[in-house]
Amino acid sequence: REMARVVRPGGRVAILELSEPQKGAMAFFARLWIRQAVPRIGAFLSGSREYRYLQQSIAAFPAPDAFAAQMARAGLRTVATRPLTFGVCCLYVAEVPR
């Protein structure tokens, strides 16, 4: 709602968010990478197991359709939802209605 409030009418908002791939041939491997490899690599490189938060925050984030619906309920009109990098991240573009 804050974005809808501060962006001028007709203005656009772009959000790039990490996500778990929903479908496709690479989805299984991408989810395996995000859930297993990323936390281990982060822990190894940083010396801390706290890197697990990244995987947990990705898993807790709504699916693209659900997030687009949340944006609509907040007063934004979804212009585009585009999965990138085999669905590992998603670009959301929305517009504040005039």
C-alpha positions in Angstrom: 0.0 0.0 0.0 2.9 2.3 0.7 4.1 2.0 -2.9 0.6 2.9 -4.2 0.5 5.8 -1.8 3.9 7.4 -2.7 4.1 6.7 -6.5 2.2 9.3 -8.6 -0.9 8.2 -10.5 0.2 6.5 -13.7 3.7 5.8 -12.2 5.2 2.4 -12.3 6.8 0.2 -9.7 9.3 -2.5 -10.5 10.2 -5.3 -8.1 12.9 -7.9 -8.7 12.5 -10.8 -6.1 14.2 -14.1 -5.7 11.7 -17.0 -5.9 11.4 -20.8 -6.1 10.8 -21.9 -9.7 7.2 -23.1 -10.1 7.4 -25.3 -13.2 9.6 -26.3 -16.1 12.4 -28.7 -16.7 14.9 -26.8 -14.6 12.5 -26.2 -11.6 13.6 -29.3 -9.7 17.3 -28.6 -10.1 16.9 -24.9 -9.3 14.9 -25.7 -6.1 17.6 -28.2 -5.1 20.2 -25.6 -5.6 18.4 -22.9 -3.6 17.4 -25.3 -0.8 20.6 -27.3 -0.5 23.6 -25.7 -2.1 23.1 -22.0 -1.4 22.8 -22.4 2.4 25.9 -24.6 2.5 28.0 -22.4 0.3 26.9 -19.3 2.3 27.8 -21.1 5.5 31.2 -22.2 4.2 32.1 -18.8 2.8 30.9 -16.8 5.8 31.7 -19.3 8.5 28.2 -18.9 9.8 25.1 -21.0 9.4 23.0 -17.9 9.5 23.1 -17.9 5.7 20.1 -20.3 5.8 17.9 -17.2 6.1 18.1 -16.6 2.4 16.7 -20.0 1.5 14.0 -19.6 4.2 13.0 -16.1 3.0 12.8 -17.4 -0.6 10.6 -20.3 0.4 8.3 -18.0 2.5 7.8 -15.5 -0.3 4.5 -15.9 -2.1 4.3 -17.5 -5.6 4.3 -15.0 -8.5 0.5 -15.2 -9.0 -0.2 -14.7 -5.3 2.2 -11.8 -5.1 0.6 -10.1 -8.1 -2.8 -10.6 -6.3 -1.4 -8.9 -3.2 -0.2 -6.0 -5.3 -3.6 -5.6 -6.8 -5.2 -5.7 -3.3 -2.8 -2.9 -2.3 -4.1 -0.7 -5.2 -1.5 -1.5 -7.9 -2.4 -2.7 -11.4 -0.1 -5.5 -12.5 1.4 -4.7 -15.9 3.8 -7.7 -16.1 5.0 -10.7 -14.1 8.1 -12.2 -15.7 10.1 -15.1 -14.4 13.8 -14.8 -15.1 16.7 -17.2 -14.8 14.6 -20.4 -15.0 12.2 -18.9 -12.4 14.9 -18.3 -9.8 13.9 -14.7 -9.7 10.8 -12.8 -10.9 10.3 -9.3 -12.2 7.0 -7.6 -11.2 6.0 -4.4 -12.9 2.9 -2.6 -11.6 1.2 0.7 -12.2 -0.6 3.1 -9.9 -4.0 3.7 -11.4 -4.7 7.3 -12.6 
